[in-house]
Amino acid sequence: MTDRSTLVPADVAAKIESCVETWSGALITLSHSLHHEPELAFEEHRSVSKIIDLAEGAGFETAHGVGGLATAFVATKGTGALTIGFCAEYDALPEIGHACGHNVNGAAAVGAAIALAEVADSLDVRVKLVGTPAEEAGGGKAILLRAGVFDDVAAAMMVHAGGRDEVGGSSLAMSQWTAEYMGRSSHAATAPWLGANALDAVAVAYNAVGLLRQQLEPGLVVSIIVTDGGQACNVIPSNARVAVEIRATSTAKLRQVQARVRACLEAGALATGTDVTITPCGEDFAELRQDDFMTRAYSRAIGTRGRSALSRAGDHIASTDMGNVSHVLPAIHPTIGYDVGDAAHHTAEFALHGTSPSADEAVLDGALAMAAVGAELALDRDQRTRLLDRIQNPHLRREEEV
C-alpha cells in the first residue's frame, strides 16, 4: 500500500502546494511553449530564455552559459547552508520533437525550485535550478558535473515523463562511438590490388561485433550500423564509417565491453591494411543510482497527489546522464506518469501527448513532490547531517565522475 502521508509539516506542505497552484498557469504555459518550439541538443537557446525569464520572475538569480555550455544555466535563491538541486531538461529529438517528454521534465523542475524556494528561509536551504542541455545527444549533465557546477549541490533530483509513475529503477551505462576507416582508392575492376578497402574493414569489424554478441552476458548490448560505405561500386572505397552504441548494467561492465568492441573495430583495420580512428560521440553515461531516502520521500509525496508509484528497483531502463550525477551525490530520477496511450518514448505518437491535460497534471504533481522531497531532506536531522557532511568533506563523494 502506498503511504499517502508526508513527513513535511502541514504548514510547510501548505505553502508548497499554494505556491505550485499560484504558478501553475505559468508552468503549464512553459511546458506547452517548450513543446511547441522543440530544439536539439546544445541548440536550446529559446528554451533556456523561456525558463530563465520565469525563474527571474520568481526572484531567482541566474547565470547563463555555465560549465562552458552556451545553453546551460543556473538559477539560485535562498542563503541556507544546504543546497538542494533540481535538474531541468529541455532538449528535443530530431524530426519528432519532444518525444521523450522533456518539456514536462523541465517545467516540473522549474516548479519544484520555485516551490521549495518559497519556504527556503524557514528550512535554511538554498535552491539551485540547473539547466542541463543535451541529454538526448551529448550528455550535458556529465559535462556540467566535470566543470564543477554540482560541487555545491548536496542532493539533486528531476522527474522524467512516462506512461506511469515509477520509482527506484536504474538505467544502463552507455557510450557511443564512430569508427572511421581510411584506406586507399583504386579502380575496382582494373587494379583492385592497388587499393586498401575501407569497406572491407567495416565488414570485418561488423562481423566481429556480431560474433562478440553471442559471448556477452544478459544486459550487455552492442549496436552497430554502417553510415558510410563508399560512393561508387567501381571504386575501392578509401573511406567508410560505422556508428556503435554500447550499453551495460554498470560502468565497470561498460568499460569491459568497450575494450572488446574496440578490439573488434581495430581488427577490421588490421585485417585490411587500413587505418581506423575511433571517436566518442558525447559523454559516457553511467548507470543510475537512486537514493533510498529520497525515493521513499518522493513516494510519500506523490502519494498525497493520489498517485501510486510502482517500484522498479533492480530494473535497468534506457540510459540517462542523470546517472553520472547520481554517482557523485544523492539523486533521484522517478518517472511521472500521464496518459500516453500505448505510445513508447522516442516516437511521434508519444510527443502528441505532451501537452494533454494529464501531462499538465504531471508537471504540477512532479513539481510539488520534488519540492516536498527537498523539504524532508532539510527537516530530517540525520539526512541534513549526511548531506552537509558530503559538501564539507569532499572525500565523502560516493564516486569520482565517470
Secondary structure, 3 states (H helix, E strand, C coil): CCCCCCCCCHHHHHHHHHHHHHCHHHHHHHHHHHHHCCCCCCCCHHHHHHHHHHHHHCCCEEEECHHHCCCCEEEEECCCCEEEEEEECCCCECCCECCCCHHHHHHHHHHHHHHHHHCHHHHCEEEEEEECCCCCCCCHHHHHHHCCCCCCCCEEECCEEECCCEECCECCEEEEEEEEEECECCECCCCHHHCECHHHHHHHHHHHHHHHHCCCCCCCEEEEEEEECCCCCCECCCEEEEEEEEEECCHHHHHHHHHHHHHHHHHHHHHHCCEEEEEECCCCECCCCCCHHHHHHHHHHHHCCCCCCEECCCCECCCCCHHHHHCCCCEECCEEECCCCCCCCCCHHHHCCCCCHHHHHHHHHHHHHHHHHHHHHHHCHHHHHHHHHHHHCHHHCCCCCC
